[in-house]
Amino acid sequence: MPPKRKHRSDEADEQQEEHDSKRFAILKPRTRHIAERTIKTKWTTLPDSVQEKVKELFRAIERPVITRHRDERKRIDAQAAVVVVRKNLGRRLPRMPFPPGTKDADFDYEVALNDNRALELQLATATNSADLLRAEIRREEAQLAKEKAQLEELEKNARAAQAERKKQAKNAHPVIRRLERSRQQGGGYKDLIFAEPKGHESMICEIDANSELYPLVKQLRNHLESMQNNASQVSGLGEAIARSQSSLNLLPLG
């Protein structure tokens, strides 16, 4: 017994899924409540041609009511009752108010069906278009969120790079800091050139070793050589800083 119940449950689920897959947009009847003031001020009576169309509709409704009864007596009684109602409505029809713009096609059943089908087709098209637009909006929102995340990551990296650059600038050689200040003031970079002295050995030799100037000249030479070695280590660092600054300026900082 339990397997059978499960089988019936599976069939019900399949039928429900099939029903959901076949759902489509349809027009449903709706009752509208019109204010009495609107009816008295804006509604009008029907033209004679439209009134004849309404009377034909009354007569068409009379037939199925009469033919429904198999008993002859009941058929006669039903016909008499329907005729009384039809005549009563026919007498009141010239004074009945109808919405403005009412035409004879509004009382034609086939025309009403065709109009209803056309409206349902328009509704289905609009519904499908709305679904496509909602799907496109979801895709665009997902792409926007992805791009925002990328932008935040770029801004974070840019801030980190700028902080690192400032940190390196603080720890830079005093000569580089002076060059950086000169560049910011508009002076630009100037190359440091340490010219090799020609015949510096002979220049020192020309000074007497016992002279008081000899230790001072030797110390000055060592100091100049040290400066030259330091300058060779930072050669090109100023240009690298300038290129890094230019690259950072291209990033969209928050």
WOMO-V66990 format. One record per residue. N is the residue number from 1. RES is the residue in one letter. SS is DSSP state (helix for helix, strand for strand, loop for the rest). OMEGA is omega in degrees with one decimal (999 if undefined). NEAR is the number of other ideal C-beta (glycine too) atoms within 12 Angstrom. Layout:
n;res;ss;omega;near
N;RES;SS;OMEGA;NEAR
N;RES;SS;OMEGA;NEAR
This chain:
n;res;ss;omega;near
1;M;loop;179.7;7
2;P;helix;178.5;8
3;P;helix;179.8;9
4;K;helix;178.2;10
5;R;helix;178.0;11
6;K;helix;179.4;12
7;H;helix;178.0;13
8;R;helix;178.5;14
9;S;helix;178.0;14
10;D;helix;178.6;14
11;E;helix;178.7;14
12;A;helix;178.5;14
13;D;helix;179.0;14
14;E;helix;178.3;14
15;Q;helix;179.2;14
16;Q;helix;178.4;14
17;E;helix;178.4;13
18;E;helix;178.7;12
19;H;helix;179.7;12
20;D;helix;-179.1;11
21;S;helix;-178.4;10
22;K;loop;179.8;10
23;R;loop;178.4;12
24;F;loop;-176.1;15
25;A;loop;177.0;18
26;I;loop;176.5;15
27;L;loop;179.8;19
28;K;loop;177.7;10
29;P;loop;-179.5;8
30;R;loop;179.8;6
31;T;loop;178.3;6
32;R;loop;179.1;9
33;H;loop;-177.8;8
34;I;loop;179.4;15
35;A;loop;-179.4;11
36;E;helix;179.0;11
37;R;helix;178.0;9
38;T;helix;179.7;14
39;I;helix;-177.2;18
40;K;helix;-173.6;11
41;T;helix;-172.1;12
42;K;helix;-178.9;16
43;W;loop;-178.0;20
44;T;strand;176.5;18
45;T;loop;-176.4;19
46;L;loop;172.0;28
47;P;loop;-177.2;17
48;D;helix;-178.8;13
49;S;helix;179.2;15
50;V;helix;177.5;25
51;Q;helix;176.8;25
52;E;helix;177.7;18
53;K;helix;179.5;25
54;V;helix;178.4;30
55;K;helix;175.0;25
56;E;helix;177.6;21
57;L;helix;176.8;24
58;F;helix;-179.5;26
59;R;helix;178.6;22
60;A;helix;178.4;19
61;I;helix;-177.4;21
62;E;helix;-173.1;26
63;R;helix;-177.9;18
64;P;helix;178.5;14
65;V;helix;-178.5;22
66;I;helix;-176.0;24
67;T;helix;-179.8;16
68;R;loop;-176.3;15
69;H;loop;177.6;17
70;R;loop;179.9;10
71;D;loop;-176.4;12
72;E;helix;-178.4;12
73;R;helix;178.7;11
74;K;helix;179.0;16
75;R;helix;179.7;20
76;I;helix;179.3;14
77;D;helix;179.7;16
78;A;helix;179.8;23
79;Q;helix;179.6;23
80;A;helix;-179.6;17
81;A;helix;-179.1;18
82;V;helix;179.8;26
83;V;helix;178.6;21
84;V;helix;179.9;16
85;V;helix;-178.2;19
86;R;helix;179.8;26
87;K;helix;179.0;17
88;N;helix;177.9;14
89;L;helix;178.7;22
90;G;helix;178.2;22
91;R;helix;-178.8;15
92;R;helix;-174.9;18
93;L;helix;-179.0;26
94;P;loop;-178.8;19
95;R;loop;-178.4;14
96;M;loop;175.9;20
97;P;loop;177.6;20
98;F;strand;179.4;25
99;P;loop;179.0;17
100;P;loop;-179.3;15
101;G;loop;178.6;13
102;T;loop;-178.9;22
103;K;loop;-175.4;19
104;D;helix;179.4;21
105;A;helix;179.1;17
106;D;helix;-180.0;19
107;F;helix;176.6;25
108;D;loop;-174.2;18
109;Y;helix;-178.6;16
110;E;helix;178.0;12
111;V;helix;178.7;16
112;A;helix;177.4;19
113;L;helix;179.7;14
114;N;helix;177.5;14
115;D;helix;179.7;18
116;N;helix;177.9;18
117;R;helix;179.2;16
118;A;helix;178.6;15
119;L;helix;177.6;18
120;E;helix;177.0;19
121;L;helix;177.1;18
122;Q;helix;179.2;16
123;L;helix;179.0;19
124;A;helix;178.6;19
125;T;helix;179.6;16
126;A;helix;179.3;15
127;T;helix;178.4;19
128;N;helix;178.2;16
129;S;helix;178.7;15
130;A;helix;178.0;15
131;D;helix;178.3;15
132;L;helix;179.1;14
133;L;helix;177.9;14
134;R;helix;177.4;14
135;A;helix;178.6;14
136;E;helix;177.9;14
137;I;helix;178.3;14
138;R;helix;178.6;14
139;R;helix;179.8;14
140;E;helix;178.5;14
141;E;helix;177.6;14
142;A;helix;178.2;14
143;Q;helix;178.8;14
144;L;helix;178.1;14
145;A;helix;178.5;14
146;K;helix;179.9;14
147;E;helix;176.5;15
148;K;helix;178.2;15
149;A;helix;177.7;14
150;Q;helix;179.1;15
151;L;helix;177.9;18
152;E;helix;178.6;17
153;E;helix;178.0;17
154;L;helix;178.5;20
155;E;helix;178.0;19
156;K;helix;178.7;18
157;N;helix;179.6;20
158;A;helix;178.1;23
159;R;helix;178.3;19
160;A;helix;178.9;17
161;A;helix;179.1;22
162;Q;helix;177.2;22
163;A;helix;178.1;16
164;E;helix;179.2;17
165;R;helix;178.0;25
166;K;helix;178.7;19
167;K;helix;178.6;12
168;Q;helix;179.3;21
169;A;helix;178.3;25
170;K;helix;-178.5;14
171;N;loop;-176.6;13
172;A;loop;177.8;21
173;H;loop;179.7;22
174;P;helix;179.0;15
175;V;helix;179.4;23
176;I;helix;178.6;29
177;R;helix;177.4;21
178;R;helix;177.1;19
179;L;helix;179.7;29
180;E;helix;177.7;29
181;R;helix;178.4;18
182;S;helix;179.1;17
183;R;helix;179.6;21
184;Q;helix;178.3;16
185;Q;loop;176.4;11
186;G;loop;-178.8;8
187;G;loop;-179.0;12
188;G;loop;179.4;15
189;Y;loop;174.3;25
190;K;loop;-178.3;13
191;D;loop;174.4;13
192;L;loop;-178.4;22
193;I;loop;176.3;10
194;F;loop;-177.3;18
195;A;loop;176.3;10
196;E;loop;177.9;11
197;P;loop;-179.3;16
198;K;loop;176.2;8
199;G;loop;-177.1;10
200;H;helix;177.2;20
201;E;helix;-178.4;13
202;S;helix;179.6;10
203;M;helix;178.8;16
204;I;helix;-179.4;22
205;C;helix;179.8;14
206;E;loop;179.4;14
207;I;loop;-178.8;20
208;D;loop;-178.8;12
209;A;loop;179.8;13
210;N;loop;-178.0;8
211;S;loop;178.9;14
212;E;helix;-179.3;11
213;L;helix;-174.5;17
214;Y;helix;178.2;18
215;P;helix;-179.3;16
216;L;helix;179.2;14
217;V;helix;179.3;22
218;K;helix;178.2;21
219;Q;helix;178.2;14
220;L;helix;178.3;19
221;R;helix;178.2;21
222;N;helix;179.5;16
223;H;helix;178.8;15
224;L;helix;177.9;19
225;E;helix;177.5;18
226;S;helix;177.7;15
227;M;helix;179.8;19
228;Q;helix;178.6;21
229;N;helix;178.4;14
230;N;helix;180.0;19
231;A;helix;179.1;23
232;S;helix;179.6;15
233;Q;helix;-178.5;15
234;V;loop;179.9;23
235;S;loop;179.5;19
236;G;loop;-179.4;17
237;L;helix;178.8;26
238;G;helix;178.5;29
239;E;helix;178.0;20
240;A;helix;177.8;20
241;I;helix;179.7;27
242;A;helix;178.7;22
243;R;helix;178.5;16
244;S;helix;178.8;23
245;Q;helix;179.0;23
246;S;helix;178.8;14
247;S;helix;179.5;16
248;L;helix;179.9;24
249;N;helix;179.6;15
250;L;helix;-178.0;13
251;L;loop;178.5;21
252;P;loop;-179.3;17
253;L;loop;-179.7;18
254;G;loop;999;14
